[in-house]
Amino acid sequence: MFVTTRQAALLLQVNEGELIFELERTGLFKGCQLNMFDNRKGRTRKFSYEDVMAVKRKLHSDKEVKGH
């Protein structure tokens, strides 16, 4: 299942522009690999729901380790 950029940003609780900027600049989002599927026909970037949730879990566990 795929989610749009907007949906991925909402799930990760970040701004859509921040998500795309970081991914296009480094290929990583906050140090995590997040594959982006580009649909050239519709010009919509899509992400695997499973990948987005894995990044969200990792970021959440990192926060708990830091104590925030």
Gaussian input, Z-matrix of N, CA and C with variables (Angstrom, degrees):
# hf/3-21g

backbone

0 1
 N
 C     1     B1
 C     2     B2     1     A1
 N     3     B3     2     A2     1     D1
 C     4     B4     3     A3     2     D2
 C     5     B5     4     A4     3     D3
 N     6     B6     5     A5     4     D4
 C     7     B7     6     A6     5     D5
 C     8     B8     7     A7     6     D6
 N     9     B9     8     A8     7     D7
 C    10    B10     9     A9     8     D8
 C    11    B11    10    A10     9     D9
 N    12    B12    11    A11    10    D10
 C    13    B13    12    A12    11    D11
 C    14    B14    13    A13    12    D12
 N    15    B15    14    A14    13    D13
 C    16    B16    15    A15    14    D14
 C    17    B17    16    A16    15    D15
 N    18    B18    17    A17    16    D16
 C    19    B19    18    A18    17    D17
 C    20    B20    19    A19    18    D18
 N    21    B21    20    A20    19    D19
 C    22    B22    21    A21    20    D20
 C    23    B23    22    A22    21    D21
 N    24    B24    23    A23    22    D22
 C    25    B25    24    A24    23    D23
 C    26    B26    25    A25    24    D24
 N    27    B27    26    A26    25    D25
 C    28    B28    27    A27    26    D26
 C    29    B29    28    A28    27    D27
 N    30    B30    29    A29    28    D28
 C    31    B31    30    A30    29    D29
 C    32    B32    31    A31    30    D30
 N    33    B33    32    A32    31    D31
 C    34    B34    33    A33    32    D32
 C    35    B35    34    A34    33    D33
 N    36    B36    35    A35    34    D34
 C    37    B37    36    A36    35    D35
 C    38    B38    37    A37    36    D36
 N    39    B39    38    A38    37    D37
 C    40    B40    39    A39    38    D38
 C    41    B41    40    A40    39    D39
 N    42    B42    41    A41    40    D40
 C    43    B43    42    A42    41    D41
 C    44    B44    43    A43    42    D42
 N    45    B45    44    A44    43    D43
 C    46    B46    45    A45    44    D44
 C    47    B47    46    A46    45    D45
 N    48    B48    47    A47    46    D46
 C    49    B49    48    A48    47    D47
 C    50    B50    49    A49    48    D48
 N    51    B51    50    A50    49    D49
 C    52    B52    51    A51    50    D50
 C    53    B53    52    A52    51    D51
 N    54    B54    53    A53    52    D52
 C    55    B55    54    A54    53    D53
 C    56    B56    55    A55    54    D54
 N    57    B57    56    A56    55    D55
 C    58    B58    57    A57    56    D56
 C    59    B59    58    A58    57    D57
 N    60    B60    59    A59    58    D58
 C    61    B61    60    A60    59    D59
 C    62    B62    61    A61    60    D60
 N    63    B63    62    A62    61    D61
 C    64    B64    63    A63    62    D62
 C    65    B65    64    A64    63    D63
 N    66    B66    65    A65    64    D64
 C    67    B67    66    A66    65    D65
 C    68    B68    67    A67    66    D66
 N    69    B69    68    A68    67    D67
 C    70    B70    69    A69    68    D68
 C    71    B71    70    A70    69    D69
 N    72    B72    71    A71    70    D70
 C    73    B73    72    A72    71    D71
 C    74    B74    73    A73    72    D72
 N    75    B75    74    A74    73    D73
 C    76    B76    75    A75    74    D74
 C    77    B77    76    A76    75    D75
 N    78    B78    77    A77    76    D76
 C    79    B79    78    A78    77    D77
 C    80    B80    79    A79    78    D78
 N    81    B81    80    A80    79    D79
 C    82    B82    81    A81    80    D80
 C    83    B83    82    A82    81    D81
 N    84    B84    83    A83    82    D82
 C    85    B85    84    A84    83    D83
 C    86    B86    85    A85    84    D84
 N    87    B87    86    A86    85    D85
 C    88    B88    87    A87    86    D86
 C    89    B89    88    A88    87    D87
 N    90    B90    89    A89    88    D88
 C    91    B91    90    A90    89    D89
 C    92    B92    91    A91    90    D90
 N    93    B93    92    A92    91    D91
 C    94    B94    93    A93    92    D92
 C    95    B95    94    A94    93    D93
 N    96    B96    95    A95    94    D94
 C    97    B97    96    A96    95    D95
 C    98    B98    97    A97    96    D96
 N    99    B99    98    A98    97    D97
 C   100   B100    99    A99    98    D98
 C   101   B101   100   A100    99    D99
 N   102   B102   101   A101   100   D100
 C   103   B103   102   A102   101   D101
 C   104   B104   103   A103   102   D102
 N   105   B105   104   A104   103   D103
 C   106   B106   105   A105   104   D104
 C   107   B107   106   A106   105   D105
 N   108   B108   107   A107   106   D106
 C   109   B109   108   A108   107   D107
 C   110   B110   109   A109   108   D108
 N   111   B111   110   A110   109   D109
 C   112   B112   111   A111   110   D110
 C   113   B113   112   A112   111   D111
 N   114   B114   113   A113   112   D112
 C   115   B115   114   A114   113   D113
 C   116   B116   115   A115   114   D114
 N   117   B117   116   A116   115   D115
 C   118   B118   117   A117   116   D116
 C   119   B119   118   A118   117   D117
 N   120   B120   119   A119   118   D118
 C   121   B121   120   A120   119   D119
 C   122   B122   121   A121   120   D120
 N   123   B123   122   A122   121   D121
 C   124   B124   123   A123   122   D122
 C   125   B125   124   A124   123   D123
 N   126   B126   125   A125   124   D124
 C   127   B127   126   A126   125   D125
 C   128   B128   127   A127   126   D126
 N   129   B129   128   A128   127   D127
 C   130   B130   129   A129   128   D128
 C   131   B131   130   A130   129   D129
 N   132   B132   131   A131   130   D130
 C   133   B133   132   A132   131   D131
 C   134   B134   133   A133   132   D132
 N   135   B135   134   A134   133   D133
 C   136   B136   135   A135   134   D134
 C   137   B137   136   A136   135   D135
 N   138   B138   137   A137   136   D136
 C   139   B139   138   A138   137   D137
 C   140   B140   139   A139   138   D138
 N   141   B141   140   A140   139   D139
 C   142   B142   141   A141   140   D140
 C   143   B143   142   A142   141   D141
 N   144   B144   143   A143   142   D142
 C   145   B145   144   A144   143   D143
 C   146   B146   145   A145   144   D144
 N   147   B147   146   A146   145   D145
 C   148   B148   147   A147   146   D146
 C   149   B149   148   A148   147   D147
 N   150   B150   149   A149   148   D148
 C   151   B151   150   A150   149   D149
 C   152   B152   151   A151   150   D150
 N   153   B153   152   A152   151   D151
 C   154   B154   153   A153   152   D152
 C   155   B155   154   A154   153   D153
 N   156   B156   155   A155   154   D154
 C   157   B157   156   A156   155   D155
 C   158   B158   157   A157   156   D156
 N   159   B159   158   A158   157   D157
 C   160   B160   159   A159   158   D158
 C   161   B161   160   A160   159   D159
 N   162   B162   161   A161   160   D160
 C   163   B163   162   A162   161   D161
 C   164   B164   163   A163   162   D162
 N   165   B165   164   A164   163   D163
 C   166   B166   165   A165   164   D164
 C   167   B167   166   A166   165   D165
 N   168   B168   167   A167   166   D166
 C   169   B169   168   A168   167   D167
 C   170   B170   169   A169   168   D168
 N   171   B171   170   A170   169   D169
 C   172   B172   171   A171   170   D170
 C   173   B173   172   A172   171   D171
 N   174   B174   173   A173   172   D172
 C   175   B175   174   A174   173   D173
 C   176   B176   175   A175   174   D174
 N   177   B177   176   A176   175   D175
 C   178   B178   177   A177   176   D176
 C   179   B179   178   A178   177   D177
 N   180   B180   179   A179   178   D178
 C   181   B181   180   A180   179   D179
 C   182   B182   181   A181   180   D180
 N   183   B183   182   A182   181   D181
 C   184   B184   183   A183   182   D182
 C   185   B185   184   A184   183   D183
 N   186   B186   185   A185   184   D184
 C   187   B187   186   A186   185   D185
 C   188   B188   187   A187   186   D186
 N   189   B189   188   A188   187   D187
 C   190   B190   189   A189   188   D188
 C   191   B191   190   A190   189   D189
 N   192   B192   191   A191   190   D190
 C   193   B193   192   A192   191   D191
 C   194   B194   193   A193   192   D192
 N   195   B195   194   A194   193   D193
 C   196   B196   195   A195   194   D194
 C   197   B197   196   A196   195   D195
 N   198   B198   197   A197   196   D196
 C   199   B199   198   A198   197   D197
 C   200   B200   199   A199   198   D198
 N   201   B201   200   A200   199   D199
 C   202   B202   201   A201   200   D200
 C   203   B203   202   A202   201   D201

   B1=1.4455
   B2=1.5349
   B3=1.3032
   B4=1.4597
   B5=1.5201
   B6=1.3303
   B7=1.4591
   B8=1.5213
   B9=1.3150
   B10=1.4591
   B11=1.5270
   B12=1.3076
   B13=1.4574
   B14=1.5202
   B15=1.3014
   B16=1.4698
   B17=1.5227
   B18=1.3341
   B19=1.4561
   B20=1.5303
   B21=1.3313
   B22=1.4674
   B23=1.5299
   B24=1.3328
   B25=1.4630
   B26=1.5289
   B27=1.3123
   B28=1.4684
   B29=1.5278
   B30=1.3248
   B31=1.4619
   B32=1.5287
   B33=1.3320
   B34=1.4620
   B35=1.5288
   B36=1.3307
   B37=1.4632
   B38=1.5315
   B39=1.3465
   B40=1.4603
   B41=1.5205
   B42=1.3071
   B43=1.4507
   B44=1.5267
   B45=1.3102
   B46=1.4655
   B47=1.5286
   B48=1.3205
   B49=1.4652
   B50=1.5132
   B51=1.3321
   B52=1.4676
   B53=1.5281
   B54=1.3227
   B55=1.4657
   B56=1.5266
   B57=1.3219
   B58=1.4634
   B59=1.5207
   B60=1.3331
   B61=1.4620
   B62=1.5260
   B63=1.3268
   B64=1.4610
   B65=1.5263
   B66=1.3245
   B67=1.4619
   B68=1.5267
   B69=1.3263
   B70=1.4602
   B71=1.5238
   B72=1.3200
   B73=1.4587
   B74=1.5264
   B75=1.3403
   B76=1.4653
   B77=1.5257
   B78=1.3281
   B79=1.4657
   B80=1.5164
   B81=1.3404
   B82=1.4651
   B83=1.5179
   B84=1.3235
   B85=1.4553
   B86=1.5160
   B87=1.3230
   B88=1.4722
   B89=1.5262
   B90=1.3381
   B91=1.4562
   B92=1.5162
   B93=1.3305
   B94=1.4661
   B95=1.5304
   B96=1.3024
   B97=1.4655
   B98=1.5264
   B99=1.3147
   B100=1.4600
   B101=1.5188
   B102=1.3171
   B103=1.4619
   B104=1.5146
   B105=1.3248
   B106=1.4510
   B107=1.5281
   B108=1.3208
   B109=1.4555
   B110=1.5178
   B111=1.3192
   B112=1.4592
   B113=1.5219
   B114=1.3097
   B115=1.4491
   B116=1.5255
   B117=1.3150
   B118=1.4732
   B119=1.5264
   B120=1.3068
   B121=1.4632
   B122=1.5387
   B123=1.3200
   B124=1.4542
   B125=1.5175
   B126=1.3436
   B127=1.4572
   B128=1.5175
   B129=1.3195
   B130=1.4524
   B131=1.5124
   B132=1.3242
   B133=1.4598
   B134=1.5153
   B135=1.3196
   B136=1.4553
   B137=1.5097
   B138=1.3149
   B139=1.4490
   B140=1.5143
   B141=1.3094
   B142=1.4486
   B143=1.5265
   B144=1.3232
   B145=1.4625
   B146=1.5331
   B147=1.3311
   B148=1.4675
   B149=1.5314
   B150=1.3454
   B151=1.4661
   B152=1.5344
   B153=1.3245
   B154=1.4667
   B155=1.5227
   B156=1.3269
   B157=1.4580
   B158=1.5284
   B159=1.3220
   B160=1.4706
   B161=1.5281
   B162=1.3402
   B163=1.4652
   B164=1.5267
   B165=1.3224
   B166=1.4649
   B167=1.5259
   B168=1.3275
   B169=1.4675
   B170=1.5260
   B171=1.3311
   B172=1.4698
   B173=1.5238
   B174=1.3196
   B175=1.4592
   B176=1.5251
   B177=1.3308
   B178=1.4574
   B179=1.5282
   B180=1.3271
   B181=1.4758
   B182=1.5248
   B183=1.3327
   B184=1.4648
   B185=1.5287
   B186=1.3361
   B187=1.4707
   B188=1.5240
   B189=1.3422
   B190=1.4633
   B191=1.5284
   B192=1.3273
   B193=1.4693
   B194=1.5321
   B195=1.3352
   B196=1.4704
   B197=1.5178
   B198=1.3469
   B199=1.4591
   B200=1.5088
   B201=1.3202
   B202=1.4785
   B203=1.4817
   A1=108.34
   A2=115.78
   A3=121.58
   A4=110.95
   A5=115.29
   A6=121.55
   A7=108.11
   A8=116.39
   A9=121.46
   A10=109.83
   A11=115.86
   A12=120.92
   A13=110.59
   A14=116.09
   A15=120.34
   A16=111.00
   A17=116.74
   A18=120.94
   A19=111.02
   A20=116.85
   A21=121.01
   A22=109.98
   A23=116.94
   A24=120.81
   A25=110.80
   A26=116.94
   A27=120.13
   A28=110.89
   A29=117.15
   A30=120.85
   A31=111.20
   A32=116.72
   A33=121.35
   A34=112.75
   A35=116.17
   A36=123.49
   A37=111.93
   A38=115.00
   A39=121.62
   A40=109.08
   A41=115.14
   A42=121.65
   A43=109.16
   A44=117.48
   A45=122.90
   A46=112.05
   A47=116.70
   A48=121.38
   A49=112.41
   A50=116.54
   A51=121.07
   A52=110.62
   A53=116.17
   A54=121.38
   A55=110.76
   A56=117.18
   A57=121.31
   A58=111.32
   A59=117.28
   A60=120.62
   A61=110.69
   A62=116.39
   A63=119.79
   A64=112.17
   A65=116.61
   A66=120.05
   A67=111.85
   A68=117.36
   A69=119.94
   A70=111.50
   A71=117.67
   A72=121.58
   A73=112.29
   A74=116.80
   A75=119.67
   A76=113.58
   A77=117.50
   A78=119.94
   A79=112.45
   A80=115.82
   A81=121.35
   A82=108.94
   A83=115.87
   A84=120.16
   A85=107.65
   A86=115.81
   A87=123.23
   A88=111.46
   A89=114.78
   A90=120.72
   A91=115.36
   A92=117.53
   A93=121.84
   A94=110.17
   A95=116.21
   A96=121.60
   A97=109.36
   A98=117.17
   A99=122.55
   A100=107.45
   A101=116.17
   A102=120.86
   A103=110.95
   A104=114.72
   A105=122.19
   A106=108.03
   A107=116.80
   A108=121.72
   A109=107.41
   A110=115.67
   A111=121.92
   A112=109.35
   A113=116.96
   A114=121.87
   A115=106.73
   A116=116.49
   A117=120.98
   A118=112.37
   A119=116.67
   A120=119.93
   A121=110.96
   A122=116.11
   A123=120.12
   A124=113.32
   A125=116.84
   A126=123.55
   A127=112.42
   A128=116.76
   A129=122.05
   A130=109.77
   A131=115.92
   A132=119.71
   A133=107.57
   A134=115.77
   A135=119.87
   A136=109.31
   A137=114.69
   A138=122.55
   A139=108.83
   A140=116.06
   A141=120.66
   A142=107.61
   A143=116.44
   A144=121.44
   A145=110.15
   A146=116.35
   A147=121.17
   A148=110.83
   A149=117.27
   A150=121.35
   A151=110.95
   A152=116.04
   A153=120.70
   A154=110.08
   A155=116.72
   A156=120.29
   A157=111.19
   A158=118.10
   A159=121.31
   A160=109.97
   A161=117.19
   A162=121.01
   A163=109.70
   A164=116.93
   A165=120.75
   A166=110.61
   A167=117.51
   A168=120.61
   A169=110.75
   A170=116.62
   A171=120.18
   A172=110.71
   A173=117.14
   A174=120.28
   A175=110.86
   A176=116.88
   A177=121.29
   A178=110.62
   A179=117.00
   A180=119.98
   A181=110.67
   A182=117.64
   A183=121.05
   A184=110.71
   A185=116.79
   A186=121.31
   A187=110.40
   A188=116.12
   A189=120.23
   A190=110.93
   A191=116.14
   A192=120.49
   A193=109.77
   A194=116.39
   A195=121.08
   A196=111.60
   A197=116.87
   A198=120.17
   A199=115.50
   A200=117.68
   A201=120.24
   A202=110.21
   D1=140.86
   D2=-178.99
   D3=-113.60
   D4=151.70
   D5=174.73
   D6=-124.92
   D7=154.88
   D8=179.62
   D9=-79.01
   D10=172.08
   D11=177.62
   D12=-59.47
   D13=-43.50
   D14=-179.26
   D15=-61.82
   D16=-45.03
   D17=179.79
   D18=-64.53
   D19=-41.15
   D20=178.56
   D21=-62.65
   D22=-43.45
   D23=179.50
   D24=-62.85
   D25=-41.05
   D26=178.10
   D27=-63.71
   D28=-43.19
   D29=179.50
   D30=-63.60
   D31=-36.90
   D32=-178.65
   D33=-87.96
   D34=-4.02
   D35=178.81
   D36=58.25
   D37=48.69
   D38=177.06
   D39=-134.94
   D40=168.74
   D41=175.56
   D42=-73.76
   D43=140.46
   D44=179.31
   D45=-55.93
   D46=-43.44
   D47=-179.95
   D48=-63.75
   D49=-39.99
   D50=178.41
   D51=-62.39
   D52=-42.31
   D53=179.44
   D54=-60.57
   D55=-50.87
   D56=-177.98
   D57=-67.21
   D58=-42.62
   D59=-179.41
   D60=-57.74
   D61=-48.89
   D62=-178.25
   D63=-65.13
   D64=-41.46
   D65=-179.22
   D66=-66.60
   D67=-40.27
   D68=-179.68
   D69=-73.53
   D70=-31.07
   D71=-178.64
   D72=-78.01
   D73=-45.85
   D74=-173.10
   D75=-117.08
   D76=-18.55
   D77=-174.50
   D78=82.30
   D79=-0.02
   D80=179.72
   D81=-126.84
   D82=155.06
   D83=172.97
   D84=-119.69
   D85=111.47
   D86=-177.15
   D87=51.22
   D88=40.79
   D89=177.24
   D90=84.42
   D91=2.89
   D92=-178.44
   D93=-112.34
   D94=139.97
   D95=176.61
   D96=-72.68
   D97=127.46
   D98=177.45
   D99=-138.74
   D100=106.45
   D101=-176.64
   D102=-74.48
   D103=133.89
   D104=-179.66
   D105=-111.01
   D106=129.45
   D107=177.94
   D108=-104.60
   D109=118.23
   D110=-177.24
   D111=-92.83
   D112=124.82
   D113=175.30
   D114=-102.02
   D115=94.41
   D116=-175.82
   D117=-60.99
   D118=-32.35
   D119=-178.03
   D120=-65.43
   D121=-50.48
   D122=-178.58
   D123=-95.31
   D124=-4.66
   D125=-179.27
   D126=58.45
   D127=30.97
   D128=179.23
   D129=-109.83
   D130=125.35
   D131=174.47
   D132=-81.93
   D133=139.24
   D134=178.47
   D135=-129.75
   D136=155.57
   D137=-179.56
   D138=-131.21
   D139=149.97
   D140=174.48
   D141=-71.36
   D142=130.13
   D143=179.66
   D144=-58.15
   D145=-41.13
   D146=-179.08
   D147=-62.68
   D148=-40.75
   D149=178.37
   D150=-64.04
   D151=-43.54
   D152=-179.49
   D153=-62.42
   D154=-44.14
   D155=-179.23
   D156=-67.72
   D157=-34.15
   D158=177.25
   D159=-64.94
   D160=-42.18
   D161=177.65
   D162=-64.92
   D163=-41.97
   D164=179.49
   D165=-61.49
   D166=-43.53
   D167=178.42
   D168=-63.12
   D169=-41.47
   D170=-179.49
   D171=-65.21
   D172=-44.53
   D173=179.45
   D174=-64.43
   D175=-38.12
   D176=179.07
   D177=-66.51
   D178=-42.42
   D179=179.64
   D180=-68.10
   D181=-34.77
   D182=176.72
   D183=-63.82
   D184=-37.91
   D185=178.38
   D186=-64.54
   D187=-41.74
   D188=-178.90
   D189=-65.22
   D190=-37.91
   D191=179.64
   D192=-65.03
   D193=-39.21
   D194=-179.23
   D195=-76.53
   D196=-17.13
   D197=177.17
   D198=88.19
   D199=19.17
   D200=179.21
   D201=-94.50

